[in-house]
Amino acid sequence: MALWAPAVSPVEAQHNIYEPNAHEFEYLSEDGEVTSTTHVFANLQSRSDGQTTIGPMSYDDYDRWAPLGTTNRGQDMMTHLSHGARTSLAIATTAIGLGALIAVVLSLLSSYYKGITDIATVMASDTIQAVPALLLIMLVSVVFQEANHPIAQPLDGGLLLALIFALAYWPGMWRSIRGPSLQVSEQEWVDAAKSYGQTPFQTMRKHMAPYIAGYILIYGSLLIGGVIISTAALTFLGLGINPPTPEWGRLIDGGQSYVSTSSWHVATIPGIAIVLVVIAFNALGDAIRDAIDPEADVDESEAAATGGGA
């Protein structure tokens, strides 16, 4: 959905979500005449608010096809959901990618030089982890948005959230690869690279980074689902992505009071989408772990039998 969002959206997001008052479309009125109106007017008449409902697999009164129904604001649900997937994945991949980069760089430096470098990294990591992650994210997000900082403008706060998530999550990723980094730094091939006159940067890049790449890939893929859930939760609380940028948490927030009505789909469909995406990324992390470390999938009884036979 995120990759082919414009193709799977029945209505252009620019027309239906971002600038509904600036675009018109034609439809066949009840008296059989072709009439034109703006999307903002049609959206106001097509809201799924518990009293009037444009449900899944139906048309609204303006002949607009809504395969997943409309939102509480009358926007097309499929359009909002597909472009919201882009928002969620852009934030999650940016946050985890940047956090993983920080974690890898610091783990290589601390394991190579040890001493004061390792102590300083441990202190910085403990300081960040001492504050609850969600509280830290909410605090920094509110401070930057209240100050109307330029960094809070892209994606209506999406870039800011990605940077905050990277700040909050790199300590956990760093701790997950600190052990393997210290282990590989003591290997003979690292000592051999040093004796041959390779620079520290070359040694870390060629002989240490490939060893820990698998570990950070596994841990990062498992964290992506958590970032997506946290983004939706913050938007649900009004602290995440601001309108008009589509986001799944805002759909759940807008439809929570209609779950028991005929407009149940407004909150239920994006909720199901979040569940499926998080499960998929967790399964991806497990699959990567099994592929990189085949012994991790060995049954305990088989391992015991092998050990006894040896």
C-alpha positions as CSV (number, residue, x, y, z in Angstrom):
1,M,0.0,0.0,0.0
2,A,2.8,2.4,0.9
3,L,4.7,1.7,-2.3
4,W,1.8,2.0,-4.7
5,A,-0.3,4.5,-2.7
6,P,-1.3,6.7,-5.6
7,A,-2.3,3.7,-7.7
8,V,-4.5,2.0,-5.0
9,S,-6.1,5.3,-3.9
10,P,-9.5,5.8,-5.5
11,V,-9.1,9.6,-5.1
12,E,-5.9,11.6,-5.3
13,A,-4.6,12.5,-1.9
14,Q,-3.9,16.1,-3.0
15,H,-7.5,16.5,-4.0
16,N,-9.2,14.6,-1.2
17,I,-7.0,15.2,1.9
18,Y,-4.5,18.0,1.4
19,E,-6.4,20.6,-0.7
20,P,-10.0,19.5,-0.9
21,N,-11.2,23.1,-1.3
22,A,-9.0,23.7,-4.3
23,H,-10.2,20.9,-6.6
24,E,-13.5,20.1,-8.2
25,F,-14.9,17.0,-9.8
26,E,-18.0,16.2,-11.8
27,Y,-20.8,13.8,-10.8
28,L,-24.3,12.9,-12.0
29,S,-26.9,14.6,-9.8
30,E,-30.3,13.1,-8.9
31,D,-32.0,15.0,-11.7
32,G,-29.7,13.4,-14.3
33,E,-27.5,16.5,-14.9
34,V,-23.7,16.5,-14.7
35,T,-22.8,18.8,-11.8
36,S,-19.4,19.9,-10.4
37,T,-18.5,20.5,-6.8
38,T,-15.4,20.6,-4.6
39,H,-14.1,17.7,-2.6
40,V,-14.4,19.6,0.7
41,F,-18.2,20.0,0.1
42,A,-18.6,16.4,-0.9
43,N,-16.6,15.3,2.1
44,L,-18.8,17.2,4.5
45,Q,-21.8,15.3,3.1
46,S,-20.1,11.9,3.1
47,R,-18.9,11.7,6.7
48,S,-19.1,8.4,8.6
49,D,-20.1,9.8,11.9
50,G,-22.4,7.1,13.3
51,Q,-25.5,8.8,12.0
52,T,-24.7,8.8,8.3
53,T,-22.3,6.1,7.1
54,I,-20.5,5.4,3.8
55,G,-19.3,1.9,4.6
56,P,-16.8,-0.4,2.8
57,M,-17.5,-1.4,-0.8
58,S,-19.9,1.4,-1.5
59,Y,-20.4,4.7,-3.3
60,D,-21.1,8.1,-1.7
61,D,-23.8,10.4,-3.0
62,Y,-21.3,12.0,-5.4
63,D,-20.5,8.7,-7.2
64,R,-17.1,8.4,-5.6
65,W,-16.1,4.8,-5.0
66,A,-15.0,4.1,-1.4
67,P,-13.7,0.5,-1.2
68,L,-13.0,0.9,2.6
69,G,-15.7,3.5,3.2
70,T,-15.1,7.1,4.4
71,T,-13.6,8.6,7.5
72,N,-15.3,10.7,10.1
73,R,-14.2,13.7,8.0
74,G,-15.6,12.3,4.8
75,Q,-12.2,11.5,3.3
76,D,-11.7,8.3,1.4
77,M,-10.5,5.6,3.9
78,M,-8.4,3.7,1.3
79,T,-6.6,6.9,0.2
80,H,-6.0,7.9,3.9
81,L,-4.9,4.4,4.8
82,S,-2.4,4.0,1.9
83,H,-0.8,7.4,2.3
84,G,-0.8,6.9,6.1
85,A,1.2,3.8,5.5
86,R,3.8,5.9,3.8
87,T,3.9,8.2,6.8
88,S,4.2,5.4,9.3
89,L,6.9,3.5,7.4
90,A,8.9,6.7,6.6
91,I,9.0,7.6,10.3
92,A,9.8,4.0,11.4
93,T,12.6,3.4,8.9
94,T,14.2,6.8,9.4
95,A,14.1,6.4,13.2
96,I,15.5,2.9,13.2
97,G,18.0,3.6,10.5
98,L,19.4,6.6,12.3
99,G,19.3,4.9,15.7
100,A,21.1,1.9,14.3
101,L,23.8,4.1,12.7
102,I,24.4,5.8,16.1
103,A,24.5,2.5,17.9
104,V,26.9,0.9,15.4
105,V,29.3,3.8,15.4
106,L,29.4,4.1,19.2
107,S,29.7,0.3,19.6
108,L,32.7,0.1,17.2
109,L,34.4,3.1,18.9
110,S,33.8,1.9,22.5
111,S,34.9,-1.7,21.7
112,Y,38.0,-0.6,19.8
113,Y,39.3,2.1,22.1
114,K,37.6,0.9,25.4
115,G,38.6,2.9,28.5
116,I,37.1,6.4,28.7
117,T,35.2,6.0,25.4
118,D,33.3,3.0,26.6
119,I,32.6,4.6,30.0
120,A,31.3,7.8,28.4
121,T,29.0,5.8,26.0
122,V,27.7,3.7,29.0
123,M,26.9,6.9,30.9
124,A,25.1,8.5,27.9
125,S,23.1,5.4,27.3
126,D,22.1,5.0,31.0
127,T,21.1,8.7,31.2
128,I,18.7,8.3,28.2
129,Q,17.3,5.0,29.4
130,A,16.7,6.4,32.9
131,V,13.9,8.4,31.5
132,P,10.8,6.5,30.3
133,A,10.9,6.4,26.5
134,L,7.3,7.5,25.9
135,L,7.7,10.3,28.4
136,L,10.9,11.5,26.7
137,I,9.3,11.4,23.3
138,M,6.2,13.3,24.4
139,L,8.3,16.0,26.2
140,V,10.7,16.7,23.3
141,S,7.8,16.6,20.8
142,V,5.7,19.2,22.7
143,V,8.7,21.5,23.3
144,F,9.7,21.6,19.6
145,Q,6.1,21.9,18.3
146,E,5.2,24.7,20.8
147,A,8.3,26.6,19.7
148,N,7.2,26.1,16.0
149,H,10.7,24.9,15.2
150,P,11.6,24.4,11.5
151,I,12.4,20.8,12.2
152,A,8.8,20.2,13.2
153,Q,7.5,21.2,9.8
154,P,8.3,18.3,7.5
155,L,5.5,15.7,7.4
156,D,3.6,17.9,10.0
157,G,5.9,16.7,12.8
158,G,6.9,13.3,11.2
159,L,10.6,14.1,10.9
160,L,10.7,15.4,14.4
161,L,9.2,12.2,15.7
162,A,11.7,10.1,13.7
163,L,14.6,12.0,15.2
164,I,13.2,11.7,18.7
165,F,12.6,7.9,18.3
166,A,16.2,7.6,17.1
167,L,17.4,9.4,20.2
168,A,15.3,7.3,22.5
169,Y,16.0,3.9,20.9
170,W,19.7,4.0,20.1
171,P,20.8,3.0,23.7
172,G,18.8,-0.2,23.5
173,M,20.3,-1.1,20.1
174,W,23.8,-0.2,21.3
175,R,23.4,-2.5,24.3
176,S,22.2,-5.3,22.0
177,I,25.4,-5.2,20.0
178,R,27.9,-4.2,22.7
179,G,28.7,-7.8,23.6
180,P,29.4,-8.9,20.0
181,S,31.4,-5.8,19.4
182,L,33.7,-6.4,22.4
183,Q,33.9,-10.0,21.3
184,V,35.1,-9.3,17.8
185,S,37.5,-6.6,19.0
186,E,39.5,-9.4,20.7
187,Q,39.7,-11.6,17.7
188,E,43.1,-12.5,16.1
189,W,42.2,-11.0,12.7
190,V,41.6,-7.6,14.3
191,D,45.1,-7.8,16.0
192,A,46.5,-8.9,12.6
193,A,44.9,-5.9,10.9
194,K,46.4,-3.5,13.5
195,S,49.9,-5.1,13.1
196,Y,49.7,-4.6,9.3
197,G,49.3,-0.9,9.9
198,Q,45.6,-0.5,9.0
199,T,44.0,2.6,10.4
200,P,41.3,2.3,13.1
201,F,38.6,3.3,10.6
202,Q,39.7,0.6,8.2
203,T,39.8,-2.0,10.9
204,M,36.4,-1.2,12.2
205,R,34.8,-0.9,8.8
206,K,36.4,-4.0,7.2
207,H,36.8,-6.4,10.1
208,M,34.4,-5.5,12.9
209,A,31.3,-3.9,11.3
210,P,30.3,-6.9,9.1
211,Y,30.4,-9.1,12.3
212,I,27.8,-7.1,14.1
213,A,25.6,-6.2,11.1
214,G,23.4,-9.2,11.5
215,Y,22.7,-8.4,15.2
216,I,21.7,-4.8,14.5
217,L,19.5,-5.9,11.5
218,I,17.6,-8.4,13.7
219,Y,17.1,-6.0,16.6
220,G,16.2,-3.1,14.3
221,S,13.5,-5.0,12.4
222,L,11.9,-6.0,15.7
223,L,11.8,-2.3,16.8
224,I,10.1,-1.0,13.7
225,G,6.7,-2.4,14.9
226,G,7.2,-0.6,18.2
227,V,7.9,2.7,16.4
228,I,4.7,2.3,14.3
229,I,2.6,1.6,17.4
230,S,4.2,4.5,19.3
231,T,3.6,6.9,16.4
232,A,-0.1,5.9,16.2
233,A,-0.4,6.2,20.0
234,L,1.1,9.7,20.0
235,T,-1.1,10.9,17.2
236,F,-4.1,9.3,19.0
237,L,-3.2,11.5,22.0
238,G,-2.8,14.6,19.7
239,L,1.0,14.8,20.1
240,G,2.1,13.1,16.9
241,I,1.4,13.9,13.3
242,N,-0.7,17.0,12.7
243,P,-3.4,17.3,10.0
244,P,-3.6,17.1,7.1
245,T,-0.8,14.5,6.8
246,P,-2.5,11.1,6.9
247,E,-1.7,8.9,9.9
248,W,-3.4,5.7,11.2
249,G,-3.5,6.9,14.8
250,R,-5.7,9.9,13.8
251,L,-8.2,7.6,12.1
252,I,-8.5,5.5,15.3
253,D,-8.9,8.6,17.3
254,G,-11.6,10.0,15.0
255,G,-13.6,6.7,14.9
256,Q,-13.3,5.5,18.5
257,S,-16.7,6.7,19.5
258,Y,-18.3,5.1,16.4
259,V,-17.1,1.5,17.0
260,S,-20.5,0.3,18.2
261,T,-22.4,2.1,15.4
262,S,-22.7,1.6,11.7
263,S,-19.5,3.6,11.2
264,W,-17.4,0.9,13.0
265,H,-15.0,0.7,10.1
266,V,-13.5,4.2,10.8
267,A,-11.4,2.9,13.8
268,T,-11.5,-0.9,13.1
269,I,-9.8,-1.0,9.7
270,P,-6.7,1.1,10.6
271,G,-6.5,-0.8,13.9
272,I,-6.4,-4.1,12.0
273,A,-3.8,-2.6,9.7
274,I,-1.5,-1.6,12.6
275,V,-1.8,-5.1,14.1
276,L,-0.9,-6.8,10.8
277,V,2.1,-4.6,10.1
278,V,3.5,-5.0,13.6
279,I,3.1,-8.8,13.5
280,A,4.7,-8.9,10.0
281,F,7.8,-6.9,11.1
282,N,8.1,-9.1,14.2
283,A,7.9,-12.2,12.0
284,L,10.5,-10.6,9.7
285,G,12.9,-10.1,12.6
286,D,12.5,-13.8,13.7
287,A,13.1,-15.0,10.2
288,I,16.2,-12.9,9.9
289,R,17.5,-14.3,13.2
290,D,16.8,-17.9,12.1
291,A,18.5,-17.2,8.7
292,I,21.6,-15.6,10.3
293,D,21.9,-18.0,13.3
294,P,20.6,-21.4,12.3
295,E,21.4,-22.8,15.7
296,A,18.8,-20.5,17.3
297,D,16.0,-22.7,15.8
298,V,17.4,-26.0,17.0
299,D,15.0,-27.8,19.4
300,E,16.3,-28.2,22.9
301,S,15.8,-32.0,22.9
302,E,17.8,-32.2,19.6
303,A,20.6,-30.1,21.1
304,A,20.7,-32.3,24.2
305,A,20.8,-35.4,22.1
306,T,23.6,-34.0,20.0
307,G,25.5,-33.1,23.1
308,G,25.1,-36.5,24.6
309,G,26.1,-38.2,21.4
310,A,29.3,-36.1,21.3
